[in-house]
Amino acid sequence: MSTEKKINVAVVGGGIGGLCAAIGLLNHPHVDVQVYEAAHKFAEIGAGVAFGPNSQRAMAMIDPKIYDAYLSQATHNGWSTKRNEWFQFRMGMEGENADEEVIAPQNETGQSTVHRALFLDELVKLVPPEIAHFGKRLIKIDDRGESGVQLLFLDGSAVTVDAVIGADGVHSPTRKYLLGENHPVVNPKFTGSVAYRALVPMDEARKVLPAEYAENSIIWMGKSGGVMIYPISFGDVMNVVAMRSGIKSWDDPKWVIPATKGEARAQFQGWSKFPSEVIELVEKCQPSVWSMWDYDPAPYYNKGRVCMMGDAAHASLPYQGAGAGMAIEDALVLHTLLGRVSDARQIEIAFQAYNTVRLERDSKVTTTSREAGSIVFMELDEAQDSASIKPLLDGRMKWVWEKDLHEQNQEALKVMDELSG
């Protein structure tokens, strides 16, 4: 599509979701995209992040180079016989059913993870350096209608663009602008859960766990907690996420802090042999404690020529491994709709269409991720043993994994056409 004047789009935030959106927009000759990142370089916090088959399809649809970048860093279950398994869900407490396998759901890609920083490094290679602007901490948004949207940054600089995509994470200034400073769901909330996280060398893991366990993805379920393991870094490292619920408050200003010696061990008393062995490995690896936060679903994602995506729009708990993938799906829909925009006056309609097709699905991931935690932590009356838990997990993720993304794109374009009159 050729136009006399390019559509100027600012992506605020240079994490995985924001860069996927920017890379997609780079493929539209009529769009000039710029990325504004608060930090002084592109960076991701954390280790492993999972992407299901739906989000991998979304990567390929935005730009095959994104999918290639993912595959270049992706790690799957180590055993070919478990290649399509998502997780083995096992009973984790001491007792007669200790270590019993409840269910092992499968999909076309199985459990598939990357190290966040390594995937981001690959995405950065796809972003021309001249469109990346660092040290740009957003402090004000001023939507001036047809005159454009002005972004004011903490360093005193300002830019005026035609459209803003807020991919600025869980502390999102864009969300505050869209919903209002005093909106009841504008701020993230502590969910009463924490996770003890550690990266364990696989050679050490194999010394205390059967190789079948150490090299594949498992979640041991128990009272008010769960112990999750899966391979990352091409199988050289076992990522551990040991989760505890029922934490009354989180008072530290930092969301991630070092664990004290013996803290994880004390939290997992009464667990069976293998998850207890995992906790002992954690204690040797300088674990950190991650407080778990999410957003209550937002009522909308857009206002005028500004929208939000990814964690800024729908930060969710990690218990379904689906939250990061929703950011990729968001980016796909924005890529599709902005590809149709030929005049800056159509941006508001494009963002309305984006909101229409993404809000419900993203919000459902947030609420069902909370529910998944309650199942794993055996907090529900109807999830107290293997027999009652199995039907709650069986088929639970199909609606996420099997989404027809081509159909979603067509729906978004149809909504945009209808709104255009």
Buried (B, 14 or more C-beta within 10 A) or exposed (E): EEEEEBBBBBBBBBBBBBBBBBBBBBEBEBBBBBBBBBEEEBEBEBBBBBBBBBBBBBBBBBBEBBBEBBBEBBBBBBEEEBBBBBBBBBBBBBEEBBBBEBBBBBBEBBBBBBBBBBBBBBBBEBBEEEBBBEBBBBEEBEBEEEEBBBBBBEEEEEBEBBBBBBBBBBBBBBBBBBBEEEEEEBBBEBBBBBBBBBBBBBEBBBEBBEEEBBBBBBBBBBBBBBBBBBBBBEBEBBBBBBBBBEBEEBEEEEBBBEBEEEBBBEBBEEBBEBBBBBBEBBBEBEBBBBBBBBBBBBEBBBBBBBBBBBBBBBBBBBBBBBBBBBBBBBBBBBBBBBBBBEEBEBBBBBBBBBBBBBBEBBBBBBBBBBBBBBBBBBBEEEBEEBEBBBEBBEEBBEEBBEBEBEEBBEBBBEBBEEBEE
